Amino acid sequence: MLFVARLAICYVAGVAKSGAVRYSFWAGRRFREEGKLASKHLTVAELLSLLEGDGASHALALRMLTHLREVSTSVPDLSPLSQLSPLPRRTPRRRRAARRAALAAERRRAEEIAARLAARLAADRRGAAKDFNHLFNLEAAERGPLIAAARRRFSSPVLVELLIEEASAALRLDLDATAGLLDLAATVAHRVDPWRFGRELVDRLLARVEAHRANTLRVAGDLKGADAIWLALRARLRRHPLRDPAAEAELASLEASLRQIQRRLAEAEELLALAAEAFRAAGDAEGVAKVLIQQGVACFLRGESAAALPLFRQAATAADPERWPRRFLETQHNLAVCLCQLGRNEEAAELLAGCRDLYRRFPEPWTQILLTWIEGRIAAGKGDAGAAERLLLDARNRYLGEGLRLDGALITLDLTEVYLREGRTAEVKRLARATVGVFEGQAVYAEAGRAVALFHQAAAADRLTPELIARLRAYLERARHDPRLPFDPAG
């Protein structure tokens, strides 16, 4: 017994001297038994030793590794290997060579472990895809009760991500559907097993859901509600940071959209810079493209189309059309709009001609209406009044049918320019009267209604000018992102 005690003392002394572990042997045993030991308490070699063990130690090591990275972004972070302190220069060459060889062997073993984890997560993704498809074969009201009644199904972190992605896709078309999808995502996130995937991952998923909820409120025009969510979320993240570049970049990008609308431009620029840096650190080229698009849109809304153009071109370079066709299409569409705004309609037409197959890959109404709108603008810029009228009227009617009043008002201005060039003042007045009616009784769009009323008054008095149309267009472009943005009749 005495011999065993001495061995334990020697072990503790040796560990304390090396600085590898900061707790006693017995405390470490207790933490391991309780499953509370975090991977930062171990060296990589010790973590690997646990992983090679059987039963509880193996499961514990897997949990530690899954704490390190979000399931969808990449395999576990191997940065601890690079953080091991080198031996002093006075260490014999043979020992330094042995240390380098040991580190290389640890890295190889860690990469093998990461590959096995990646395979496990891929299997989880397949199951999550089945659950996702099952949910979408049901009515919206049936999905929540089905998840609540399930014992093991509908508990995958990948399913949470699929729901978040679907909510993002629905954002511009159906805010109620977006909110419902985010509610489902939160429900599933609370069901994710923290022992299998790690508490940090669960917290990260919940933070992402909250960020997207705030973004949904932003699009709905509830800036105070969105700001309140960000205030609470940032306070929580100061206590429990995400520790994941991809998730941090996503949140910074979403928050920047709100700060731009609030005209807190310095904060927005800082957040976008942080987002770009974090996306690059995560190796996420699509994320970098997304931030570049946001920066370009910000320039465009400030009336700086020439400054926006190179940002959209950089985004197009970053977004691989094979891997991320939708993001690439977004860059091309914004380029075409920018070229139209600069009067470079032939270039815009050539760009659009090369993207038609890409537009066809996304048949949903939102994308197809955008295509019709930009085709109408290009036709108008090239002097083809007949095609411009047909395309712009089609896009306007479809937007109003979807309840997207601000987009419909913007297309009305495009049509007005076509009619004025043709001398069709009666058509302009009719269009202005109809547009005023679209905004009557709409409290959310009260400010936009004031802008449209000014447009109607000027049209009725035959006092519409290109300068007034340009001023109204600039306001309505910004109001698309903030329906409550005050309108200044004096400009």
N, C-alpha and C positions, 0 to 999 in steps of 0.2 A: 504494500500500500504506500509506504514512504517513497519507494522508487517511482511509482506512478505519479505521485504528487510532485516530485522533483522534475520529472519529465514535463509536466504541465507548466511548472514555473519557468523552466528553460524555454519552452515554446512561447509563452507570453512575453518573456524578456526579449527573445529574438525578434518577434513580430514588432514589439514596441520600438526596438532599435532601428528596424528597417523602415518604420513609418508606414507600412502597408496597411495596417488595421489599427483603428483608434479605440478599440473597446476590448474588454477582457475576454478570455476564452469562454468563460461561463456566460457572460452577457451575450456574446455572439451566438452561443448555442441556444439561448432563450429566444433571440430574435429570429434565428433560423426556424425554430419550432413554430413561432407565431406567424411566419411568412411575411415579416415586416422589413426584412433587410433589403435595402436599395442597392442597385448595382454600383453606385458610386463608392460604396464601402469596400469594394474588392478590387484587387488588381485583375487584369485580363487573365493572367495565368490561373488565379484562383477561381475565376468565373468559369473558365474552361474545365477546370478540374471538377467543379460541381456538375457541369453539363455532362461530363463523361460518367458521372455516377449513376446510381440506380434510384428509382422510386422518388421519394420526396425531394432529394437534392437535384435531380434532373429537372423535375417540374419547376422547382424554385428558380433554377438558372434560366429556364425558358421564359418565366415571368419577368425576370430581370431584363433579359434581352428585349422582350416586347415592350417594356417600358420606354425604351430608348427612342423608338421611331414610330411614327404613325403608320398604320397598316397599309395605307394605300400609296404612300409616297415612295418608300424605298425599303431596302433591307436594313437591319440594325446598324447604327452608327458605330464605326470602328475607330473613332477619334481617340478613345483611351489608349490605343496602341501608340499613337504619336505623342501622347502626353507623358510617357514614361521617361523619367529623367536619365540623361546619358551618364555613363560613369565618368569620374574625373579623369583628366588627361594622364595623371600619374598611374592609372590602373594599367597593369601589364597588357601588352598588345594581345596576348593570347586570350586573356579574359574579355577584352573588348570584342574580339572576333567572336568569341563564344556568345557574348550578350547579343550581338547583331544577329547571329544565327538563330538564337532562341527567339528573338523578336520576329524574325522572318517566319519561323515555324509557327509562332502564335498567330501571326496574321493569316497564314495559310489555313490554319485550323478554324480561325474565326470566320474566314470567307466561306469555308465549307459549311459551318453552322448557319451562316446567313443564307446560303443557297437552300439548305433544308427548310429554314423558316419561310423563305420566299415560296417554296413549293407548297407549304402548309397554307400560306395566305392565299395562294392561287386557288387552292381547293375551297377555301372559305368564300372566295369571290364567286365561284361557280354556284355554290349553294345560295348565296345572297341573290344572285341573278334570278334564280328560280323563285325565291320568295318575292322578289320585286315584281316579276311577271304575274305571279299569283295575285298579289295585291291589286294590280292594275286590271285584272279581269273582273274585279268586283266594283260595285258602286262605292262612291266615296264614303257614304255613311256606314258601310259594312266593314271597312278596313280596320278602324280602331278596335271594335269589339273582337275581331278575329285575332288581332295581335294580343290583346289583353287575355284572351282565353287560352292562348298557346302556352305550352310548358317550356319547350326548348327552341322552337322555331322563332324566327323574327327577333334574333338577338345578336346579329352579326354587325360588327363595325362597318363592314363594307356595304351592308344594306343601308346604314345611316348615310353613307356617302352617296349612294345611288339616289336616295330620296332628296338629299340636298341638291344634287345635280339636276334632278327633275324639277325641283322647285325653282332653281335658277332659270331653267329653260322656259318655265311657265310665267315668269315674273312680268313680262311686258304684256301678256295676253289675258291673264286671269289671276287677279290678286287674291281672290278667295281660295282658288285652287292652290296657289303658292303657300298661303298661310296653313291650309290643311295638310299639305305635304310636310311642312316644317314641324307641325304638331306631331305627325307620325314619326318623323326623324327623331324628335326629342324622346318620344315614347320608346323607340327602339334603342336609343343611346342609353337610356336608363336600364335597359335589360341586358346590355353587354356585360359579360362576365369579367369583373376587374381582376380576378385571380388568373384568368387565362390571358387577358390582353393588357392588363395593367391599369391602375387607377388614373395615371396621367393620360392615357389614351381616351378613357371615358370622359374625363374633364375636357380634353381637347375637342372631342366631338360635340359636347354640349356647348362649348364656347363658339364653335363654328355655327351651330344651329342658331344661337342667340344673335350672332353677327348677321346672319341672313335674315332673321326676323327684323332686325333694325333696318336692313336694306329694303325689305318689303314695305315697311312704314315710310321710308324715304320716298320710294316710288309712288306710294299712295298720297304723298303730300303731308304726312303727319311728321314733321321735322322734330317737334318737341318729343313725341313718343320715341322716335329713333334716337334722339340725343340722350334720353333717359336710359335706354338700353345700353348705349355705349358707355355712359358714365358708370353704370353698375358693373358692366363687363370689364372695363379697364381697371376698376378698383379690385375686382377679383383676380385679374391676371397679374397685378402687382404682387399679390400674395402667393399666387400659384402660376408662375410663368409657363407658357406653352412648351418651350424648349424644342421647337420644331420649326425650321426655317420656312417650310411650305405653308404651314398653318399661319404663322406670323405674317407672312407676305399676303395671304388671302385676307386676313383681317385688316391689315393696313390698307389694302386696296379698297375694300368695302367702306371703311371709315372715311377714306379720302373722298369718295363720291359724295358723302354727306357734307364734309367740310367745304367742298367746292360750292355746293348749293347754298350753304350758309354764308358764302363769300369770305370764309376764313381761309384765304388762298395760301397764306404762308404755311399753315398747318397742313393743308392738302398737299402742297408741293413736298413738304418734308415726309409725309406719309407715303407718297408715291415713290420718293427716292428710297425710303426704307423698304418698301415692297419690292422694288426692282432689285435692290441688293440682296434681299432675302430669297427671292426667286432664283437669282443667279447662284447663291450659295446652295440652294436645294437642287440645282441642275435642272430647273423647270423652265425650258425655253418658251413654252406656251404662256406661262405666267409672266415672263418678261414681255412677251408680245402684248399681253393684256394691259400691262401697265403703260407701255408705249402708246397703245390706243387711247387709254384714259388721258394721258398727257396731251395727245394730239387733239382729242375732243375738247379739252380745256382751252387749248389755243383757239380752236375753231369757234367756241362760244364767246371768246373775247374778241372775235372778229379778226383773228390773226391766221387766216387760212394758209398764207405762205409759210408761216412757222410750223403749222400742223403737218404740212405735206411731208417733210423729211422724217417726222416721227412715225407717220403711217407707213412710209417706205421701210424704215427700220423694223417696224412690227411685222411687215410682210416677210422680211428676210428671216426673222426669228421664228415665225410660225410655219412649221413644216406642213405643206398642203396634204401630204399623205397621212401623217399622224394626227393632225388637228385641222381637218378641212373646214369646220365651222369657224374656227378662229381665223384661219387664213382668209375665208370669205369675208369675215368682218373687216379685216384690213383692206381688202380690195374694194369693198363697198365704200368704206370711208375715204379711200383714195379717190374713187370716182366722184363722190359728193364734193370733195375738196377741189378737184379739178374743175367741176362745174362752177363752183363758187368763184374760181379764179378766171372763168371765161374760157377755159381750155377744153372745149366740148369735144373736139375731135379726139384728143387724147383720152378723155373719159369714155368715148364710144369704143375706141380700140381696146381699152382695158376691159370694158364690159363684155365685148365680144369674146375675149379669152376666158371669161368666167361663166358663160352661160351653162355649161355642163355642171359646174359646181353649184350654181343656183338650183338646178334641177334636182340635185341630191337632197335638197331640203324643201319638200313640197308643202310644209305647213304654211298657213295663211300669212303669218307675220313676215316671213322671208319673201314670199311671192309678192306681197304688197310693196315691200321695199324695192323689189326689182322693178315693178311697174312704175313706181314713183320716179326712180332715177332715170328710167327710160324716157319718161315724160319730160323730165328736166333737160335731158340731153337733146331730145327732139326740139324743145323750145329754144335751146341755145343755138341749135343749128338752123333755126328758121322754119322748121316743118310744123306749121301751126295746126294742121289737121291731126297729125299723129300726136302732137303734144296735148291737144284738147281731149282726144279720145283716151289717152293713157292717164292723164292727170284726173279727169272726171272719174274714171274707173277706180283709181287709187283713193280718191277723196270719198267716194260713196262707200267703199269697202271699209275704210277707217271709221267713218261715222257709224256704219253698221256694227262695228265692234265696240262702239262707245268711246273711241279715241278722238276726242274733240279737238285737242290741240294739234294733233297731226293733221286732222282734216282742215283746220284753219290755216296751217302752213301751206298745204297744197292749194287752198283757195287763193293765197297770195301768188303762187306760181301761175295759176290759171288767170288771175287778174292781169298779170304782166302780158300773157299771151293775148288776151282780149284787148288790152289797151293798144298794143302794137297793131292790132287789126282794126282799131277804131270802133270796137263793139261796146260802146259805153252802156247801152241798155243791158247787155249781158253782165257787165260789171256790177251794175246796180242790183240786178236780180240776185246775183251771187252774194253780194254784201248783205242783202235783206235775209236771205236764207241762212247765212252764217250767224247773224245776230240771233236768230231763233234757236240755233243749236245751243247757245250758252244761256238762254233765259231760264231763270229758276235754278241755276246750278251754283250753289254757294261755294263749292270747292274751287270753281273756276271764275269767281267774281272778278278778280283782277284781269284775267284774260278776256272776260266779257267787256271790261272797260276798253281794252285795246281794240277789240272787234267793233265796239260801238263807235270808236273814233274812225275806224276804217269805213264803217257804214256811212257816217256823216260826211266824210270826205268824198266818198263815191257818189252820194246823193247830190252833192254840190259840185260835182265835176272838178274836184280839187285834189284828186289823187296824183301823187308825184312819185317818181322812182325813189326819191330820198325817204318819203314817208313809208313806202312799202318796205324798203330796206330796214328802217328803224323798227317797224312792226315785226318783221321776220326775225330780227335779232332778239327782240323781247320774247316772241313765242318759242324760239329755239331754247332759250334759257328756261322758260316756263314749262316746257315739256319735262324738265327734271325737277322743277319746283313750282307746282300749280299756284301756290300762294305768293309767288314773287310779286312785289308791288310794281304797278305799271305807272310810269311817269309820263303824262301826256306831253310835257314840254321836251321830252327826250333826254 
